[in-house]
């Protein structure tokens, strides 16, 4: 890695309370808005490290402009592309502050984000991370990210409760989270799977409470909808992640619970495929089922076959019966049984 600091504004700043890590790749058109929202924070005890993953657009120019104007900003360019989580893990090795925030390069913050979040963490030393309400932004449209009904006020979620709720689905949007650096070091690096953040929250919830801040402080940018192939890749990535999780010592004795969560995650991805009604739907679902049965560890045993059938029920919409012309029995035979017997 090659470190690129501004040389025009070499003033030293006091030790930061929050290290803000901004991994970026070819997002120069959006990076400026992201960095401006960080620079405009009412809470100023921050250090910002921009990690450029070999962009070939104007990312360097945008980042260097902030470095030249604000000594809290620095810029790092990787010698090779490390992948998203590789870039994040490399940036984390530079963290010195007690809190860390991984900020996506296309999102932005309300001005009081760090002020409110750090206050919440400081008053609850037992929590490992905190997250706020999130605003979903797509073009000119903004909507509140929907959370489970219980999240209607500031609250500390006890570790066991947090784990039981998270194992059924990830409701914490990653770049809105601030973590204690000590907790993330305790967990180790992010595995390079698309659902690695979900896995990290589960691992943290085995040992630490979590905190919700009931203020809309984070803007999460949504891009154009994903195609069937994208959903298939996401499903495969989630499968890989849960296979990885089942082998972690952290989850000793809870592999079945984690496996169930993996199935539910894949169900969700498959529902996305079915709802889109694309012509590739049956083939893509079969591919994902096959991939699942090939990669789930043998120690899950009979769980694989039973839950694959449950999975087929979960993604069986009424119109598919007519389209496939054989009812549910044909659907199960067509989709599941050839692989469940392997």
C-alpha positions as CSV (number, residue, x, y, z in Angstrom):
1,X,0.0,0.0,0.0
2,X,1.1,3.5,-0.7
3,X,0.2,6.2,1.8
4,X,-0.6,9.6,0.3
5,X,-1.0,12.4,2.9
6,X,-1.5,16.0,2.1
7,X,1.8,18.0,2.3
8,X,0.2,21.4,2.1
9,X,-1.5,21.3,5.5
10,X,0.8,19.4,7.9
11,X,-0.8,20.6,11.2
12,X,-1.0,17.9,13.8
13,X,-4.4,17.3,15.5
14,X,-5.2,15.9,18.9
15,X,-5.9,12.2,19.2
16,X,-9.2,11.4,17.5
17,X,-12.1,9.8,19.3
18,X,-13.5,8.3,16.1
19,X,-11.5,7.0,13.1
20,X,-13.7,7.2,10.0
21,X,-12.6,4.8,7.3
22,X,-13.9,5.4,3.8
23,X,-13.1,2.6,1.5
24,X,-13.7,3.7,-2.1
25,X,-13.5,2.5,-5.7
26,X,-14.5,4.5,-8.8
27,X,-17.1,6.6,-7.0
28,X,-15.6,10.1,-7.5
29,X,-19.0,11.5,-8.5
30,X,-20.4,10.6,-5.1
31,X,-17.4,10.7,-2.9
32,X,-17.4,14.5,-2.5
33,X,-20.9,14.5,-1.0
34,X,-19.9,11.7,1.4
35,X,-16.7,13.6,2.6
36,X,-18.5,16.9,2.8
37,X,-21.0,15.4,5.2
38,X,-18.2,14.1,7.4
39,X,-16.3,17.4,7.3
40,X,-19.5,19.3,8.4
41,X,-20.0,17.2,11.6
42,X,-20.7,19.1,14.8
43,X,-18.5,16.6,16.5
44,X,-14.9,17.3,15.4
45,X,-12.7,14.8,17.2
46,X,-12.4,12.6,14.2
47,X,-9.8,11.3,11.8
48,X,-10.7,10.4,8.3
49,X,-8.8,7.8,6.2
50,X,-9.9,7.5,2.5
51,X,-8.8,4.0,1.2
52,X,-8.7,4.1,-2.6
53,X,-8.9,0.5,-4.0
54,X,-7.1,1.3,-7.3
55,X,-9.7,3.6,-8.8
56,X,-9.2,4.8,-12.4
57,X,-11.5,7.8,-12.2
58,X,-11.0,11.2,-10.3
59,X,-11.1,9.7,-6.8
60,X,-7.5,10.8,-6.0
61,X,-8.3,14.4,-7.0
62,X,-11.5,14.5,-4.9
63,X,-9.8,13.0,-1.9
64,X,-6.7,15.1,-2.1
65,X,-8.7,18.3,-2.2
66,X,-10.1,17.4,1.2
67,X,-6.7,16.4,2.5
68,X,-5.3,19.8,1.4
69,X,-8.1,21.7,3.2
70,X,-8.5,19.7,6.4
71,X,-5.6,18.0,8.3
72,X,-8.0,15.4,9.7
73,X,-8.2,13.8,6.3
74,X,-5.6,11.5,4.8
75,X,-5.6,9.4,1.6
76,X,-4.3,5.8,1.0
77,X,-4.1,4.2,-2.4
78,X,-3.7,0.4,-2.5
79,X,-1.0,-1.0,-4.8
80,X,-3.5,-3.6,-6.0
81,X,-7.3,-4.0,-5.7
82,X,-7.9,-5.8,-2.4
83,X,-11.7,-6.3,-2.9
84,X,-14.2,-4.5,-0.7
85,X,-13.6,-6.4,2.6
86,X,-9.9,-6.6,1.9
87,X,-9.8,-2.8,1.6
88,X,-11.8,-2.4,4.8
89,X,-9.5,-4.8,6.7
90,X,-6.4,-3.0,5.5
91,X,-7.8,0.3,6.6
92,X,-8.7,-1.1,10.0
93,X,-5.0,-1.8,10.6
94,X,-4.5,2.0,10.8
95,X,-7.1,2.6,13.5
96,X,-5.9,4.2,16.7
97,X,-9.1,5.8,18.1
98,X,-11.4,4.1,20.6
99,X,-14.3,4.1,18.1
100,X,-14.3,3.2,14.4
101,X,-16.8,3.9,11.6
102,X,-16.7,2.3,8.2
103,X,-18.4,4.9,5.9
104,X,-19.6,3.9,2.4
105,X,-18.3,6.3,-0.3
106,X,-21.8,6.9,-1.7
107,X,-23.7,7.6,1.5
108,X,-23.9,10.7,3.7
109,X,-24.5,11.8,7.3
110,X,-26.7,14.2,9.1
111,X,-24.5,16.9,10.8
112,X,-25.0,15.6,14.3
113,X,-24.3,11.9,13.5
114,X,-21.1,11.5,15.5
115,X,-22.2,13.8,18.3
116,X,-25.3,11.8,18.9
117,X,-23.8,8.4,18.3
118,X,-20.7,8.9,20.5
119,X,-22.9,10.3,23.3
120,X,-25.0,7.1,23.2
121,X,-21.9,4.9,23.3
122,X,-20.2,6.8,26.1
123,X,-23.3,6.5,28.3
124,X,-23.5,2.7,27.7
125,X,-20.0,1.3,28.1
126,X,-21.3,-2.3,28.0
127,X,-22.4,-2.1,24.3
128,X,-20.1,-3.2,21.5
129,X,-21.8,-1.1,18.7
130,X,-24.5,1.4,18.1
131,X,-26.6,2.2,15.1
132,X,-29.3,4.9,14.4
133,X,-32.4,5.1,12.2
134,X,-31.5,5.1,8.5
135,X,-33.0,7.1,5.6
136,X,-33.1,5.2,2.3
137,X,-32.4,7.6,-0.6
138,X,-33.0,6.8,-4.2
139,X,-32.8,9.8,-6.5
140,X,-35.2,12.4,-5.1
141,X,-37.1,9.8,-3.0
142,X,-36.4,9.3,0.6
143,X,-38.0,6.7,2.9
144,X,-37.3,5.5,6.4
145,X,-35.7,2.1,6.6
146,X,-38.2,-0.2,8.3
147,X,-37.1,-1.8,11.6
148,X,-38.8,-4.3,13.8
149,X,-41.6,-2.6,15.8
150,X,-39.7,-2.8,19.1
151,X,-37.2,-0.2,17.9
152,X,-39.3,2.9,18.7
153,X,-37.0,4.5,21.3
154,X,-33.3,4.6,22.3
155,X,-32.5,1.3,23.8
156,X,-29.8,-1.2,24.8
157,X,-30.4,-4.6,23.4
158,X,-29.0,-7.3,25.7
159,X,-26.6,-9.6,24.0
160,X,-28.7,-12.8,24.1
161,X,-31.8,-10.9,22.8
162,X,-29.8,-9.2,20.1
163,X,-28.4,-12.6,18.9
164,X,-31.9,-14.2,18.8
165,X,-33.3,-11.4,16.8
166,X,-30.4,-11.0,14.4
167,X,-30.2,-14.7,13.7
168,X,-33.5,-14.4,11.8
169,X,-32.4,-11.5,9.7
170,X,-30.0,-8.5,9.5
171,X,-31.8,-5.3,10.3
172,X,-28.6,-3.3,11.0
173,X,-27.3,-1.4,8.0
174,X,-23.5,-1.7,8.0
175,X,-22.2,1.8,7.2
176,X,-24.5,3.4,9.8
177,X,-22.8,1.5,12.6
178,X,-20.1,2.8,15.0
179,X,-18.1,0.1,16.8
180,X,-15.8,0.1,19.7
181,X,-12.3,-0.5,18.3
182,X,-11.5,-3.0,21.1
183,X,-14.6,-5.1,20.2
184,X,-13.8,-5.2,16.5
185,X,-10.2,-6.2,17.3
186,X,-11.5,-8.9,19.5
187,X,-13.6,-10.3,16.6
188,X,-10.9,-10.1,14.0
189,X,-11.1,-9.2,10.3
190,X,-14.2,-9.3,8.1
191,X,-14.5,-12.5,6.0
192,X,-14.8,-11.7,2.4
193,X,-18.4,-12.6,1.9
194,X,-21.3,-10.3,0.9
195,X,-23.1,-10.9,4.2
196,X,-19.9,-10.4,6.4
197,X,-21.5,-7.6,8.3
198,X,-24.4,-9.8,9.4
199,X,-21.9,-12.4,10.6
200,X,-20.0,-9.7,12.5
201,X,-23.1,-8.5,14.3
202,X,-23.9,-12.1,15.3
203,X,-20.5,-12.7,16.7
204,X,-20.5,-9.4,18.6
205,X,-23.9,-10.2,20.0
206,X,-22.6,-13.4,21.5
207,X,-20.4,-11.3,23.8
208,X,-21.7,-7.7,23.9
209,X,-24.9,-5.7,24.1
210,X,-26.0,-3.5,21.2
211,X,-27.5,0.0,21.2
212,X,-30.1,1.6,19.0
213,X,-30.3,5.4,18.7
214,X,-33.8,6.5,17.7
215,X,-32.8,9.4,15.4
216,X,-32.6,9.4,11.6
217,X,-28.9,10.3,11.2
218,X,-27.7,8.3,8.2
219,X,-28.6,8.5,4.5
220,X,-28.1,5.1,2.7
221,X,-28.1,5.4,-1.1
222,X,-30.0,2.8,-3.1
223,X,-29.0,2.1,-6.7
224,X,-31.0,0.6,-9.5
225,X,-32.5,-2.8,-8.9
226,X,-30.5,-6.0,-9.1
227,X,-31.0,-8.6,-11.8
228,X,-31.5,-12.3,-11.3
229,X,-27.8,-13.0,-11.7
230,X,-27.0,-10.5,-8.9
231,X,-29.5,-12.1,-6.5
232,X,-28.0,-15.5,-7.3
233,X,-24.5,-14.3,-6.5
234,X,-25.8,-12.8,-3.3
235,X,-27.5,-16.0,-2.3
236,X,-24.2,-17.9,-3.0
237,X,-22.3,-15.4,-0.9
238,X,-24.7,-15.8,2.0
239,X,-24.4,-19.6,1.8
240,X,-20.6,-19.2,1.9
241,X,-20.8,-16.9,4.9
242,X,-23.0,-19.3,7.0
243,X,-20.8,-22.2,6.1
244,X,-17.9,-20.2,7.4
245,X,-19.8,-19.2,10.5
246,X,-20.7,-22.8,11.4
247,X,-17.1,-23.6,11.8
248,X,-16.2,-20.7,14.1
249,X,-15.5,-21.5,17.7
250,X,-17.7,-18.6,18.7
251,X,-20.8,-20.5,17.5
252,X,-19.9,-23.8,19.2
253,X,-23.2,-25.6,20.1
254,X,-25.2,-23.2,18.0
255,X,-24.5,-24.4,14.5
256,X,-28.0,-25.5,13.9
257,X,-29.3,-22.1,14.8
258,X,-26.9,-20.5,12.4
259,X,-27.8,-23.0,9.7
260,X,-31.4,-22.0,10.0
261,X,-30.5,-18.4,9.6
262,X,-28.6,-19.3,6.5
263,X,-31.7,-21.0,5.0
264,X,-33.8,-18.0,5.9
265,X,-31.4,-15.7,4.2
266,X,-31.4,-17.8,1.0
267,X,-35.2,-17.9,1.2
268,X,-35.2,-14.1,1.1
269,X,-32.9,-14.0,-1.9
270,X,-35.1,-16.5,-3.7
271,X,-38.2,-14.6,-3.0
272,X,-36.5,-11.7,-4.7
273,X,-36.0,-13.8,-7.8
274,X,-39.5,-15.1,-7.8
275,X,-41.2,-11.7,-7.2
276,X,-39.3,-10.3,-10.2
277,X,-40.9,-13.0,-12.3
278,X,-37.9,-13.3,-14.6
279,X,-37.8,-16.1,-17.2
280,X,-34.6,-17.4,-15.6
281,X,-36.3,-17.9,-12.2
282,X,-36.6,-21.8,-12.1
283,X,-33.1,-22.3,-13.4
284,X,-31.6,-19.7,-11.0
285,X,-33.4,-21.2,-8.0
286,X,-32.2,-24.7,-8.9
287,X,-28.7,-23.4,-9.2
288,X,-28.9,-21.8,-5.8
289,X,-30.3,-25.0,-4.2
290,X,-27.6,-27.1,-5.8
291,X,-24.9,-24.7,-4.6
292,X,-26.3,-24.8,-1.1
293,X,-26.4,-28.6,-0.9
294,X,-22.9,-28.8,-2.3
295,X,-21.4,-26.4,0.2
296,X,-23.2,-26.9,3.5
297,X,-20.9,-29.0,5.9
298,X,-21.8,-32.6,6.4
299,X,-22.3,-32.2,10.1
300,X,-25.6,-30.5,9.4
301,X,-26.9,-33.9,8.2
302,X,-30.6,-34.2,7.8
303,X,-31.2,-30.5,8.4
304,X,-30.1,-29.9,4.8
305,X,-32.8,-32.0,3.2
306,X,-35.6,-31.0,5.5
307,X,-35.0,-27.3,5.3
308,X,-34.4,-27.4,1.5
309,X,-38.0,-28.7,1.3
310,X,-39.1,-25.9,3.7
311,X,-37.3,-23.5,1.4
312,X,-39.2,-24.7,-1.6
313,X,-42.5,-24.0,0.3
314,X,-41.2,-20.6,1.2
315,X,-40.7,-19.6,-2.4
316,X,-43.8,-21.3,-3.9
317,X,-46.2,-18.5,-5.1
318,X,-49.6,-19.4,-6.5
319,X,-48.8,-18.3,-10.0
320,X,-45.9,-20.7,-10.2
321,X,-48.3,-23.7,-9.9
322,X,-49.9,-22.6,-13.1
323,X,-46.7,-21.8,-14.9
324,X,-45.0,-25.1,-14.0
325,X,-48.2,-27.2,-14.6
326,X,-47.8,-29.8,-12.0
327,X,-48.5,-28.5,-8.5
328,X,-46.4,-28.5,-5.4
329,X,-45.4,-32.1,-5.7
330,X,-43.9,-31.6,-9.1
331,X,-42.3,-28.4,-7.9
332,X,-40.6,-30.2,-5.0
333,X,-39.5,-33.0,-7.3
334,X,-38.3,-30.6,-9.9
335,X,-36.5,-28.3,-7.5
336,X,-35.3,-30.2,-4.5
337,X,-35.3,-33.9,-4.5
338,X,-32.5,-34.5,-7.1
339,X,-30.1,-32.8,-4.8
340,X,-31.5,-33.8,-1.4
341,X,-30.7,-37.4,-2.2
342,X,-27.0,-36.8,-2.9
